[in-house]
């Protein structure tokens, strides 16, 4: 599974609508409204790289109100749950 974090700059009046539209897209796991340089952050998880192009380049970037996107591809995932599970098994 490939994970991408998409930073989205949007027209202020469209942020809420865009968040709803993006959250409904295939492959989008979560959408966050955030403070800072970007307005929304979307977490996308898809089986292969070509699927990222379908979701982000072909669909998401063309939604009305999106000004710019920046996509980061995750190499590894580290989560508190995984770390705690390892300790419970006695792993170091």
HELIX and SHEET records of a PDB file:
HELIX    1   1 UNK A   12  UNK A   14  5                                   3    
HELIX    2   2 UNK A   15  UNK A   23  1                                   9    
HELIX    3   3 UNK A   49  UNK A   52  1                                   4    
HELIX    4   4 UNK A   53  UNK A   59  3                                   7    
HELIX    5   5 UNK A   60  UNK A   62  5                                   3    
HELIX    6   6 UNK A   80  UNK A   88  1                                   9    
SHEET    1   A 4 UNK A  28  UNK A  33  0                                        
SHEET    2   A 4 UNK A  40  UNK A  46 -1                                        
SHEET    3   A 4 UNK A   2  UNK A  10 -1                                        
SHEET    4   A 4 UNK A  66  UNK A  73 -1                                        
END                                                                             
